[in-house]
Amino acid sequence: MLDKMIKKKEKNKHKDKDKKKHHDKKIVEAKKRKSHKNFQFEYSESLESTDVVKIQPKNALFINGEFVEPTEGSYFPTINPGDGEVLAEVAEASAKDVDMAVRAARKAYETTWSKISGAERGKYLFRIARMIQERAREFAVLETLDNGKPIKESRDVDIPLVAAHFFYNAGWADKLDFAFPGKKVQPLGVAAQVIPWNFPLLMAAWKIAPALAAGNCVVLKPAETTPLSALLLAEVIQQSGLPPGVVNIVTGAGATGSHLVNHPDINKVAFTGSTQVGKMIAKATAKTNKRLTLELGGKSAHIVYEDAAIDQAIEGVVNGIFFNQGHVCCAGSRLLVEESIAQVFTDKLKDRMQKIRVGNPLDKNTDIGAINSHRELEKIRDFVNGAREEGWDYFSASATEAPSRGFYHKPCFFNHVASSATVFRKEVFGPVLAISTFRTPAEAIAKANDTPYGLAAGVWSEKASKIQKTALGLKAGVIWANTYNKFDPSSPFGGYNESGWGREGGRHGLYPYLEVQ
């Protein structure tokens, strides 16, 4: 009997040991899961439905208030960057098509649009803005399908801003005399507008809305890789009752844009795109009487002082370069960190980057969507490979895997980069950050200004006097304080040097579309 009791006691001891081992193992595993560096949230896929969008297999030109077939019958495909599949075919406008669009705009200007009051023009703009809001979800899904940006960016940033620009400029339409007190103002005539692929619909709104408010008519050419949201806007314009010919949209590639910019009956050219193409347009228009505004490239800098709120600055840097895939012309692709906090800052940045989700642009959990085209993806890869060959310290987020189909690039940065490095001087237009350090505010300002561009900058500090002094020394058109990439229709946007000429947005954005006497 005693032997049985002893054996039972020994057996229970072993059970208790096993339970303790199992419990300890669970605690260790839980600690590992809760580790700041190792723990990763698993999100179930949450796809935005595409049922709200009906994409036509073939998309025509929008000329004189009607959708018309291209005269030469030429079409080209537009691709979904998220999976590499063809979304639709789009008309390629010839010189004859462009001429038809310009003539339609001229006729509308001379017979209708320049004759009606500012208040009447404003009513049309208000109506377009409201219709964009009503179809906001449709626009957002289509923009993401054609561009590759995350649906939450299209839904929460782009489309609300598009409507806001139409609302804002609608309010100016009958107040132009107040915008320029003591001056006589009148519209220029017909404006040629060429826009890029990074913010297709927003760039269209930036240009169309002030042009119409000022009394001009428009011929718009969207980027060849992202024409669909502009064509949906044409449908809204048609349904709004806007007089035929006031807005015309011609799709195509570089040749179409060249026909438009060089057309002799154009009074004003507005271009957003690469510095290289902007220089070509400037040369082409220099020998004419055409007014010109250019919004071109950038290599914008964040300046982070040691007294900055580091976690807030980390979010600003991530938002400024990674969450938009680096596709914003004012992306903060250079990071200047005060030397005393550089190690802490980059360690925190690495941790934050591990939590960035790269994936299907239609997934509401996605932070970084697809690169717009395979050509752009190859450019980014060439930049990254070149910088790695030069020997700069490289870090790429490893916690997330990009989809196998489509055009994707994970966020990365290069540390301890010299100011002479290619990755520090050239616009990459992808989720690639170059990091350098500084010791004094004067050195930070000098490094930030050491670029052929001058579009934007961000300053991070808890001291308002330091922010103000730094901002006064920077040669940049837009400077954010303790934030980045915040836009408002009432605020002018534009740069210096090779970042362009003129301003868009705000009262300043009306001036390029008016003759002020």
C-alpha positions as CSV (number, residue, x, y, z in Angstrom):
1,M,0.0,0.0,0.0
2,L,2.9,2.3,0.9
3,D,4.7,1.5,-2.4
4,K,1.5,2.5,-4.3
5,M,1.3,5.8,-2.5
6,I,5.0,6.6,-3.2
7,K,4.6,5.7,-6.9
8,K,1.5,7.9,-7.2
9,K,3.3,10.8,-5.5
10,E,6.3,10.5,-7.9
11,K,3.9,10.3,-10.9
12,N,2.2,13.5,-9.8
13,K,5.6,15.2,-9.4
14,H,6.4,14.4,-13.0
15,K,3.0,15.7,-14.1
16,D,3.6,18.9,-12.2
17,K,7.0,19.3,-13.8
18,D,5.5,18.7,-17.3
19,K,2.8,21.3,-16.6
20,K,5.4,23.8,-15.4
21,K,7.5,23.2,-18.5
22,H,4.5,23.6,-20.8
23,H,3.4,26.8,-18.9
24,D,7.0,28.3,-19.1
25,K,7.1,27.4,-22.8
26,K,3.8,29.2,-23.4
27,I,5.1,32.3,-21.5
28,V,8.3,32.4,-23.6
29,E,6.3,32.1,-26.9
30,A,3.9,34.8,-25.7
31,K,6.8,37.1,-25.0
32,K,8.2,36.4,-28.4
33,R,4.9,37.2,-30.0
34,K,4.6,40.4,-28.0
35,S,8.1,41.5,-28.9
36,H,8.1,44.9,-30.5
37,K,10.5,43.7,-33.2
38,N,9.1,40.3,-34.0
39,F,5.3,40.5,-33.5
40,Q,3.4,41.0,-36.7
41,F,-0.3,41.4,-37.0
42,E,-2.0,39.1,-39.4
43,Y,-4.8,40.8,-41.3
44,S,-7.5,39.0,-43.2
45,E,-7.9,40.2,-46.7
46,S,-10.5,43.0,-47.0
47,L,-11.0,43.7,-50.7
48,E,-12.9,46.6,-52.0
49,S,-15.6,45.4,-54.5
50,T,-15.1,46.3,-58.1
51,D,-18.7,45.8,-59.0
52,V,-19.3,49.6,-58.7
53,V,-17.1,50.2,-61.7
54,K,-18.1,49.3,-65.3
55,I,-15.0,49.7,-67.6
56,Q,-15.8,49.8,-71.3
57,P,-13.6,47.4,-73.4
58,K,-12.9,50.3,-75.8
59,N,-12.8,53.9,-74.6
60,A,-13.2,56.8,-77.0
61,L,-12.1,60.5,-77.0
62,F,-14.2,63.2,-75.5
63,I,-14.5,66.1,-77.9
64,N,-17.2,68.8,-78.1
65,G,-19.4,67.1,-75.4
66,E,-19.5,63.7,-77.1
67,F,-17.5,60.5,-77.0
68,V,-16.0,60.0,-80.5
69,E,-13.9,57.3,-82.1
70,P,-10.3,58.3,-83.0
71,T,-10.0,59.3,-86.7
72,E,-7.2,56.8,-87.4
73,G,-8.8,54.0,-85.4
74,S,-5.8,53.5,-83.2
75,Y,-6.1,52.1,-79.6
76,F,-3.6,51.1,-76.9
77,P,-4.0,49.0,-73.7
78,T,-4.1,50.3,-70.2
79,I,-2.8,47.9,-67.6
80,N,-3.9,47.1,-64.0
81,P,-0.5,47.4,-62.1
82,G,-1.9,45.2,-59.3
83,D,-1.9,42.1,-61.4
84,G,-0.4,43.1,-64.8
85,E,-3.6,42.4,-66.7
86,V,-5.2,44.6,-69.4
87,L,-8.1,46.6,-68.1
88,A,-9.3,48.2,-71.3
89,E,-8.3,49.7,-74.7
90,V,-8.1,53.5,-75.0
91,A,-8.2,55.6,-78.1
92,E,-5.0,57.2,-79.3
93,A,-5.6,60.7,-80.5
94,S,-3.9,61.8,-83.7
95,A,-2.9,65.3,-84.8
96,K,-6.3,65.5,-86.5
97,D,-8.2,64.5,-83.3
98,V,-6.2,67.1,-81.3
99,D,-7.1,69.8,-83.8
100,M,-10.8,68.9,-83.6
101,A,-10.6,69.2,-79.8
102,V,-8.8,72.5,-79.9
103,R,-11.3,73.9,-82.5
104,A,-14.2,72.7,-80.3
105,A,-12.7,74.5,-77.3
106,R,-12.1,77.7,-79.3
107,K,-15.7,77.7,-80.5
108,A,-17.1,77.1,-77.0
109,Y,-14.9,79.9,-75.6
110,E,-15.9,82.5,-78.2
111,T,-19.6,81.6,-78.4
112,T,-20.5,80.4,-74.9
113,W,-18.1,80.2,-72.0
114,S,-16.6,83.6,-72.2
115,K,-20.1,85.2,-72.6
116,I,-21.8,83.8,-69.5
117,S,-21.4,85.3,-66.0
118,G,-19.0,84.1,-63.4
119,A,-21.9,83.1,-61.2
120,E,-23.2,80.8,-64.0
121,R,-19.7,79.3,-64.5
122,G,-19.6,78.7,-60.7
123,K,-23.0,76.8,-60.8
124,Y,-21.5,74.3,-63.3
125,L,-18.4,73.8,-61.2
126,F,-20.5,73.3,-58.1
127,R,-22.6,70.7,-59.9
128,I,-19.5,68.8,-61.1
129,A,-18.2,68.8,-57.5
130,R,-21.4,67.3,-56.1
131,M,-21.6,64.7,-58.8
132,I,-18.0,63.6,-58.0
133,Q,-19.0,63.2,-54.4
134,E,-22.0,61.2,-55.3
135,R,-19.8,58.8,-57.4
136,A,-16.8,58.9,-55.0
137,R,-16.6,55.2,-54.5
138,E,-16.7,54.5,-58.2
139,F,-13.9,57.0,-58.9
140,A,-11.8,55.6,-56.0
141,V,-12.0,52.0,-57.2
142,L,-11.3,53.0,-60.8
143,E,-8.3,55.1,-59.8
144,T,-6.8,52.2,-57.8
145,L,-7.4,49.8,-60.6
146,D,-5.7,51.9,-63.2
147,N,-3.0,53.5,-61.1
148,G,-2.0,50.9,-58.5
149,K,-2.2,53.1,-55.4
150,P,-3.9,51.7,-52.2
151,I,-7.7,52.0,-52.1
152,K,-7.5,53.9,-48.8
153,E,-5.4,56.6,-50.5
154,S,-7.8,56.9,-53.4
155,R,-10.8,56.8,-51.2
156,D,-9.7,59.0,-48.3
157,V,-7.3,61.5,-50.0
158,D,-7.5,61.8,-53.7
159,I,-11.2,61.8,-54.4
160,P,-12.2,64.1,-51.5
161,L,-9.5,66.6,-52.7
162,V,-10.8,66.4,-56.3
163,A,-14.3,67.5,-55.2
164,A,-12.8,70.1,-52.9
165,H,-10.8,71.7,-55.8
166,F,-14.0,72.0,-57.9
167,F,-15.9,73.5,-54.9
168,Y,-13.1,75.9,-54.1
169,N,-12.7,77.2,-57.6
170,A,-16.5,77.4,-58.1
171,G,-16.5,79.9,-55.3
172,W,-14.0,82.1,-57.1
173,A,-15.8,82.1,-60.4
174,D,-17.8,85.2,-59.6
175,K,-15.2,86.9,-57.4
176,L,-12.2,87.3,-59.8
177,D,-12.3,91.1,-59.4
178,F,-11.9,90.6,-55.6
179,A,-9.0,88.1,-56.2
180,F,-7.0,90.9,-57.9
181,P,-8.3,94.2,-56.5
182,G,-7.9,97.3,-58.6
183,K,-7.1,95.2,-61.7
184,K,-9.0,94.2,-64.8
185,V,-9.0,90.5,-65.4
186,Q,-10.1,88.4,-68.4
187,P,-9.6,84.8,-69.5
188,L,-6.8,83.7,-71.8
189,G,-8.8,81.5,-74.2
190,V,-7.9,77.8,-74.7
191,A,-5.7,75.9,-72.3
192,A,-3.7,72.8,-73.1
193,Q,-3.3,70.7,-70.0
194,V,-1.0,67.6,-69.8
195,I,-1.1,65.6,-66.6
196,P,0.9,62.7,-65.1
197,W,0.0,59.2,-63.8
198,N,0.8,59.6,-60.1
199,F,-2.4,61.5,-59.2
200,P,-4.5,61.2,-62.4
201,L,-7.8,62.6,-61.3
202,L,-6.4,65.1,-58.7
203,M,-4.1,66.6,-61.3
204,A,-7.0,66.9,-63.7
205,A,-9.0,68.8,-61.0
206,W,-6.0,71.0,-60.2
207,K,-5.9,72.2,-63.8
208,I,-9.5,72.0,-65.1
209,A,-11.2,73.7,-62.1
210,P,-9.3,77.0,-62.0
211,A,-9.2,77.2,-65.8
212,L,-13.0,77.0,-66.0
213,A,-13.5,79.3,-63.1
214,A,-11.4,81.9,-64.9
215,G,-13.5,81.6,-68.0
216,N,-11.1,79.5,-70.2
217,C,-11.9,76.3,-72.2
218,V,-9.7,73.2,-71.9
219,V,-8.2,70.4,-73.8
220,L,-6.8,67.8,-71.3
221,K,-4.4,64.9,-72.1
222,P,-4.1,62.4,-69.2
223,A,-1.1,60.1,-68.9
224,E,-1.2,57.1,-71.2
225,T,-1.0,54.6,-68.3
226,T,-3.8,56.2,-66.3
227,P,-6.5,57.6,-68.6
228,L,-9.6,55.9,-67.2
229,S,-10.6,58.2,-64.3
230,A,-10.2,61.2,-66.6
231,L,-12.7,59.6,-69.0
232,L,-15.1,58.9,-66.2
233,L,-14.8,62.6,-65.3
234,A,-15.7,63.4,-68.9
235,E,-18.9,61.3,-68.3
236,V,-19.7,63.5,-65.2
237,I,-19.0,66.6,-67.2
238,Q,-21.3,65.5,-69.9
239,Q,-24.1,64.7,-67.4
240,S,-23.6,68.0,-65.6
241,G,-24.8,69.9,-68.7
242,L,-21.6,71.8,-69.2
243,P,-21.7,73.4,-72.7
244,P,-20.1,71.2,-75.4
245,G,-16.5,72.0,-76.1
246,V,-15.7,73.7,-72.7
247,V,-13.8,70.6,-71.6
248,N,-12.3,68.1,-74.1
249,I,-10.2,65.1,-73.2
250,V,-7.8,63.4,-75.7
251,T,-5.9,60.3,-74.7
252,G,-2.6,59.1,-76.1
253,A,1.1,59.0,-75.4
254,G,3.9,61.5,-76.0
255,A,3.0,62.2,-79.6
256,T,-0.5,63.3,-78.6
257,G,0.8,65.6,-76.0
258,S,3.3,67.1,-78.4
259,H,0.5,67.8,-81.0
260,L,-1.5,69.5,-78.2
261,V,1.3,71.6,-76.8
262,N,2.4,72.8,-80.2
263,H,-1.0,73.5,-81.6
264,P,-1.0,77.2,-82.8
265,D,-4.4,78.0,-81.4
266,I,-3.5,77.3,-77.8
267,N,-3.1,80.2,-75.4
268,K,-1.9,78.5,-72.3
269,V,0.0,75.3,-71.5
270,A,-0.1,73.7,-68.1
271,F,2.2,70.6,-67.6
272,T,2.9,68.4,-64.6
273,G,5.5,65.7,-65.2
274,S,9.2,65.0,-65.5
275,T,11.7,67.8,-65.6
276,Q,13.1,66.5,-68.9
277,V,9.8,66.8,-70.7
278,G,9.1,70.1,-69.0
279,K,12.3,71.5,-70.4
280,M,11.3,70.4,-73.9
281,I,7.9,72.1,-73.5
282,A,9.6,75.3,-72.3
283,K,11.8,75.3,-75.4
284,A,8.8,74.7,-77.7
285,T,6.7,77.5,-76.2
286,A,9.5,80.0,-75.8
287,K,9.1,81.2,-79.4
288,T,5.3,81.7,-79.0
289,N,3.0,83.9,-77.0
290,K,1.7,80.9,-75.0
291,R,1.5,81.3,-71.2
292,L,3.2,78.4,-69.4
293,T,3.2,76.7,-66.0
294,L,5.3,73.7,-65.1
295,E,5.1,71.5,-62.1
296,L,8.1,69.2,-62.4
297,G,10.3,66.9,-60.4
298,G,11.6,67.1,-56.9
299,K,14.1,65.6,-54.4
300,S,12.5,67.0,-51.2
301,A,14.1,66.7,-47.8
302,H,13.0,66.0,-44.2
303,I,15.1,67.8,-41.6
304,V,14.7,66.1,-38.2
305,Y,16.2,68.0,-35.2
306,E,17.2,66.2,-32.0
307,D,14.3,67.9,-30.1
308,A,11.7,66.6,-32.5
309,A,8.9,64.2,-31.4
310,I,10.7,61.2,-32.9
311,D,7.7,58.8,-33.2
312,Q,5.7,61.6,-34.9
313,A,8.6,62.3,-37.3
314,I,8.9,58.6,-38.1
315,E,5.2,58.6,-39.2
316,G,5.8,61.7,-41.2
317,V,8.8,60.2,-43.0
318,V,6.9,57.0,-43.7
319,N,3.9,58.9,-45.0
320,G,6.1,61.2,-47.0
321,I,7.9,58.5,-49.0
322,F,6.5,55.0,-48.5
323,F,2.7,55.2,-48.2
324,N,2.5,56.9,-51.6
325,Q,5.1,54.5,-53.1
326,G,7.3,57.6,-53.6
327,H,5.0,58.6,-56.4
328,V,4.4,62.1,-55.1
329,C,6.6,64.7,-56.9
330,C,7.2,66.3,-53.5
331,A,7.9,63.0,-51.8
332,G,10.3,63.4,-48.9
333,S,12.9,61.1,-50.5
334,R,15.9,62.6,-48.6
335,L,16.1,62.4,-44.8
336,L,18.5,64.6,-42.9
337,V,18.7,63.6,-39.2
338,E,20.7,65.4,-36.5
339,E,23.7,63.3,-35.7
340,S,22.9,62.9,-32.0
341,I,19.7,61.0,-32.7
342,A,20.6,59.3,-36.0
343,Q,21.0,55.8,-34.6
344,V,17.9,55.9,-32.5
345,F,15.9,57.3,-35.4
346,T,17.0,54.7,-38.0
347,D,16.4,51.9,-35.5
348,K,12.9,53.1,-35.0
349,L,12.4,53.6,-38.7
350,K,13.5,50.0,-39.4
351,D,11.0,48.7,-36.8
352,R,8.2,50.8,-38.3
353,M,9.0,49.7,-41.9
354,Q,8.6,46.0,-40.8
355,K,5.0,46.8,-40.1
356,I,4.3,48.3,-43.5
357,R,2.0,46.1,-45.6
358,V,2.7,45.7,-49.3
359,G,0.0,44.1,-51.3
360,N,-3.1,44.2,-53.4
361,P,-4.1,47.8,-53.9
362,L,-7.8,47.0,-53.5
363,D,-7.1,45.5,-50.0
364,K,-8.1,48.1,-47.4
365,N,-5.2,46.8,-45.2
366,T,-2.6,47.6,-47.8
367,D,-0.2,50.5,-47.1
368,I,1.9,50.3,-50.3
369,G,0.2,49.2,-53.5
370,A,1.7,48.6,-56.9
371,I,4.1,50.6,-59.0
372,N,2.2,52.2,-61.9
373,S,3.9,50.3,-64.7
374,H,6.7,47.8,-65.4
375,R,8.8,50.5,-67.0
376,E,8.6,52.6,-63.7
377,L,9.4,49.5,-61.7
378,E,12.5,48.8,-63.8
379,K,13.7,52.4,-63.2
380,I,13.4,52.0,-59.5
381,R,15.2,48.7,-59.5
382,D,18.0,50.3,-61.5
383,F,18.4,53.1,-59.0
384,V,18.4,50.7,-56.1
385,N,20.9,48.4,-57.7
386,G,23.1,51.3,-58.6
387,A,23.1,52.6,-55.1
388,R,23.9,49.2,-53.7
389,E,26.9,48.9,-56.1
390,E,28.1,52.3,-54.8
391,G,28.3,50.7,-51.4
392,W,25.7,52.7,-49.3
393,D,24.2,50.9,-46.3
394,Y,21.0,49.2,-47.5
395,F,17.9,48.2,-45.6
396,S,14.8,46.7,-47.0
397,A,11.7,45.6,-45.0
398,S,11.7,41.8,-44.8
399,A,8.5,41.2,-42.8
400,T,6.2,41.5,-45.8
401,E,6.2,39.7,-49.1
402,A,5.0,41.5,-52.2
403,P,2.5,39.7,-54.5
404,S,4.1,37.6,-57.2
405,R,1.8,39.1,-59.9
406,G,1.9,42.8,-60.7
407,F,4.5,45.5,-60.3
408,Y,5.6,45.8,-56.7
409,H,8.7,47.2,-54.8
410,K,9.2,46.9,-51.0
411,P,10.1,50.0,-49.1
412,C,13.9,50.5,-48.5
413,F,16.4,53.0,-47.5
414,F,20.1,53.8,-47.9
415,N,22.0,55.1,-44.8
416,H,25.1,57.3,-44.4
417,V,24.7,58.5,-48.0
418,A,27.0,61.2,-49.3
419,S,25.4,64.4,-50.8
420,S,27.1,63.5,-54.1
421,A,25.5,60.1,-54.4
422,T,23.1,59.5,-57.3
423,V,20.3,58.2,-55.0
424,F,20.6,61.4,-53.0
425,R,20.4,63.7,-56.0
426,K,18.2,62.1,-58.6
427,E,14.4,61.7,-58.4
428,V,13.7,58.0,-57.9
429,F,9.9,58.1,-57.9
430,G,9.6,55.0,-55.8
431,P,9.6,53.9,-52.1
432,V,13.4,54.5,-51.8
433,L,14.8,56.8,-49.0
434,A,18.3,58.3,-48.8
435,I,19.5,59.2,-45.3
436,S,22.3,61.5,-44.2
437,T,23.2,63.4,-41.0
438,F,24.0,66.9,-39.9
439,R,25.4,68.6,-36.8
440,T,24.1,72.2,-37.1
441,P,21.0,73.9,-38.6
442,A,23.3,75.7,-41.1
443,E,24.6,72.4,-42.3
444,A,21.0,70.9,-42.5
445,I,19.9,73.9,-44.6
446,A,22.9,73.7,-46.9
447,K,22.4,70.0,-47.5
448,A,18.7,70.4,-48.1
449,N,19.3,73.1,-50.7
450,D,22.1,71.2,-52.4
451,T,19.8,70.0,-55.2
452,P,18.8,71.2,-58.6
453,Y,15.2,71.0,-57.4
454,G,13.2,73.1,-55.0
455,L,9.7,71.7,-54.6
456,A,9.1,70.9,-50.9
457,A,10.6,70.2,-47.5
458,G,9.6,69.1,-44.0
459,V,11.0,70.4,-40.7
460,W,10.6,68.5,-37.5
461,S,11.3,70.2,-34.2
462,E,9.5,71.2,-30.9
463,K,10.8,74.7,-31.2
464,A,8.8,77.0,-33.4
465,S,11.7,79.5,-33.7
466,K,14.0,76.8,-35.0
467,I,11.3,75.7,-37.6
468,Q,10.8,79.3,-38.7
469,K,14.5,80.1,-39.1
470,T,15.1,76.8,-41.0
471,A,12.1,77.4,-43.3
472,L,13.4,80.9,-44.1
473,G,16.7,79.4,-45.3
474,L,15.2,76.6,-47.4
475,K,14.7,77.1,-51.2
476,A,11.5,75.1,-51.5
477,G,8.0,76.1,-52.7
478,V,6.1,74.2,-50.0
479,I,7.5,73.7,-46.4
480,W,5.6,71.6,-43.8
481,A,6.2,71.9,-40.1
482,N,5.9,68.7,-38.0
483,T,3.8,67.1,-40.8
484,Y,4.1,66.1,-44.4
485,N,2.1,65.8,-47.6
486,K,-0.9,67.8,-46.4
487,F,-2.8,69.6,-49.2
488,D,-5.6,72.1,-49.3
489,P,-7.3,73.7,-52.4
490,S,-6.8,77.2,-50.8
491,S,-3.0,76.7,-50.5
492,P,-0.7,77.3,-53.5
493,F,1.6,74.6,-54.6
494,G,4.7,74.8,-56.8
495,G,8.5,74.9,-56.7
496,Y,11.7,76.6,-57.7
497,N,14.6,75.9,-60.1
498,E,14.0,72.6,-61.9
499,S,10.9,71.9,-60.0
500,G,8.9,74.2,-62.2
501,W,7.4,77.6,-62.9
502,G,4.2,79.1,-61.4
503,R,1.8,77.9,-58.7
504,E,-1.4,75.8,-58.7
505,G,-4.1,76.0,-56.0
506,G,-5.4,78.9,-54.0
507,R,-5.8,82.4,-55.4
508,H,-2.3,82.0,-57.0
509,G,-3.6,79.1,-59.1
510,L,-6.1,81.4,-60.9
511,Y,-3.5,83.9,-62.0
512,P,-1.9,81.7,-64.8
513,Y,-5.3,81.4,-66.4
514,L,-6.0,85.2,-66.5
515,E,-4.8,88.3,-68.2
516,V,-4.4,90.8,-65.4
517,Q,-4.2,94.4,-66.4
